[in-house]
Amino acid sequence: MAMVTSKKMIAICKYGGEFDTSEDGLMLYSGGEAYAVDLVDNMQLSDFKQEIAESIDLTVDEMLVKYFLPGNNKNLITVSKEKDFERMVSYYKDCEQMEVFIMKEAPPTKTPAKKQPPRRPQKRPAETQLAEVLTETQLAEVQTETQVAVVQPPVDLGLSNLLPLNEFIDIETTNEIMPSVPQVPINSFPMSTNNDEQHLAAKKWENLITGVGQRFHSLAEFRETLRKYSIAHGFNYMYKKNENQRVTVKCKSEGCPWRIHASKLSTTQLVCIKTMTPTHTCQGGLVKPAFRATRSWVGNLIKEKVKDSPKIKPKDIAFDLKRDYGIELNYSQARRAKEYAREQLLGSYKDAYSELPYFCEKLIETNPGSRVTFYTNEDSSFHRLFVSFHASISGFVQGCPSLLFLDSTPLNSRYQGTLLTATSADGNDEVFPVAFGVIDDETDDNWRWFLTELRNALPEHLTITFVADFQKGLRESVPEIFGDQCFHAYCLGYLAEKFVKDLTEHFSHEARRLMVEDLYAAAQAMKLEVYEKYTQDIKAISPEAYNWIIHSEPEHWANCFFRGIRYNHMTANFGNGFYSWVSEANELPITQLIDELRGKMMQVIYDRRVKSSEWKDRLTPFMETMLKNEIIKSKSVRVFGSHENKFEVQFGEIIDVVEVGSWACSCREWVLNGLPCCHAIAVMEIYGSSPYDFCATHCLAETYQFAYANSINPVPYLERLTDVEVGDGAIVVTPPATVRTPGRAKIRKVVAGLDGPVGPADFLKRVLQCGKCKGLGHNKRSCKEDLQ
């Protein structure tokens, strides 16, 4: 369960010091460094550790979090799970800050080895011996800090971030440098025995550290150089001292003599390596240096890769880093690094919310007549946003059928959220975006709000058919907000999914497949007798399933009962083209996401306007093809006069009736498709009428051009939003509390997927069952027999 704080609290995280126990048992902490971490709403223990890990040399797995109870400095409490973390925060809920102590988790205990006598200098292996000239004072320093100084001539690497070296005459005398001694190659430790695994990209870092006397502009630059150097040579290190003035580092392998010490030169910010033992006795190449790869560091490393390939997957990032640098990351680490790189390229996810009010003003300013609204919670955190451009509203009213598809898709950005969409179909059966919204959570209330905003954006006189889910409050919200001027067609995809889920009886995969196929056939049936045939087929398999169908309000999904016109569109995921745009942008900060969708819509409107200007036919290409197919079929239709204005028409073995006065056919395909059916076309030939004169308005090429007559305009200077100053009394929008939890982000369900219309097979996952227990519902978890 996520931790929720009642107000802002800061955790002072102390690391690198030691505890001293006084005579009365009080534990006092001294030394080390302190870091401040904000305890934000819904922060979890893993998030807290990750924030700390980016500042110190411990991974989340190596980290122990401890604290004192208020007023008790004698007993340290360990935080090992989420409930411990929540309990710790609740103890200090009335305080503005609390102290937390970060320690390294002790490795598993091993059987102590027999103590060996100290190694004599002459017994050291030849390849690790150093020529040393030490004074008694320097020897004492070596014993306390485990450092050995070796002076090596500077190496000109051509690196712009290193200062040129002449002589060591201006180095601080507080850590006196030894006289020059015979140099030992820095890279003289044994590397990995597997020469086939050479990480070529890291080789350029092998000589970044050249030895004693090398200078850097800052300690941060030194730490960065040291990190790259360790990765190139395949060893891990740990800080003995990590302060504002000096840094002492040793190899993490026990017993290895590799050391380095650097400190600031007096009266300057320059940092100089004072002492260094450059030789390893450990098998450095066998140690994984991944613990040094923090989110920010890896993010900077892969920034150009993410810039060139914005859709690169975290697993591919992890593979490339392992191949090129020998750095091993898990999926979550790679995903967080990618997030950091994107933030560096595109801006902060958090800052994007504070820019939202100004951005919405710019959207309205550059696109007059558009409806753009956003709302926040009481704590000023983002709640919901609605966007409908004037070009979309006018295009829908003038050039599209009164048909809207409502659907949703989750966003994969840092703060999650859900995108709600209202799309239509243009005369060429292509997706026409009408409105979209971003909400912090998909709730009944948020859907009701979205529909209210949509109602306010559209003219009042429209009679609209909605194709949408019947859950999430939509069954009640659609008629409540749009009244009698709407028809709600239940999405057949969502209906079939719930149908399969609600079946309590056990059925074989084949039986379930047949029932779902019959459900689809019953929904698409034009005539009552056909609908009843397929529902009876379901009843023959399961009376329970038949009862479910009868009570599922067929008047909202079966063609033979539905009173609205949905032009044979059965599912809400018609807007798959729009969702493909979202899939390319759903990891962006919110302002970038909105502008990316605006740009896609702007380009589509322009492209379709140009394309339609070249059409020569009276109908759109899609409708022209459909009508020509019906004209071809009409050649095989037999027409019999029945009454003055009625004709009996036979096509194959099926007989329908065409009424000339109202130009209606009993097959109902004319009504459902907007184009004359083959039966009506056959009768029109008798009267000498053209079927083109009886096509629905939205099928015409001229109407299509009306749909794309207006343009969506760009929003200039988007990159300058971060420089906007917030005036007095202005709303500062903060991110929602829905921070994504660690792990893979959830993918879009198949019923709202990107693979086109949803069919019966999309809801049937075959359940493997054993032959011995077939029919009992056993699977591989409950039965040891072979599955089939």
Buried (B, 14 or more C-beta within 10 A) or exposed (E): EBBEBEEEBEBEBBBBBEBEEEEEEEBEBEEBBBBEBEBBBBBBBBBBBBBBBBBBBBBBEBBBBBBBEEEEBEEBBEBEEBEBBBEBBEBBEEEEEBBBBBBBEEEEEEEEEEEEEEEEEEEBEEEBEBEBEEEEEBEEBBEEBBBBBBBBEBBEBEEEEBBEBEEBEEBBEEBBBBEEBEBBEBEEBBBBEEEEEEBEBBEEBBBBBBBBBBBBBEBEBBBBBBBBBBBBBBBBBBBBBBBEEBBBBBBBBEEBBBBBBBBBBEEEEBBBBBBBBBBBBBBBBBBBBBBBBBBBBBBBBBBEBBEEEBEBEBEBBBEBBBEBBBBBBEBBBBBBBBBBBBBBEBBBBEBBBBBBBBBBEBBBEBBEEBBBBBBBBEEEBBBBBBBBBBBBBBBBBBBBBBBBBBBBBBBBBBBBBBBBBBBBBBBBBBBBBBBBBBBBBBBEEBBBBBBBBBBEBBEEEBEBBBBBBBBBBBBEBBBEBBEEEBBBBBBBBBBBBBBBEEBEEEBBEEBBBBBBBBBBBBBBBBBEEBBEBBBEBBBEBBEBBBEBBEEBBBBBBBBBBBEBBBBEBBBBBBBBBBBEBBBBBBBBBBBBBBBBBBBBBBEBBEEBBEEBEEBEBBBBBBBBEBBEEBBEBBEEBEBEEEEEEEBBBBBEEEBBBBBBEEBBBBBBBBBBBBBBBBBBBBBBBEEEBEBBEBBBEBBBBBBBBBBBBBBBBEBEEBEEBEEBEEEEEEEEBBBBBBBBEBEEBEEBBBBBBBEEBBBBEBBBEEBEBBEEEEEEEBEEEEBEEEEE
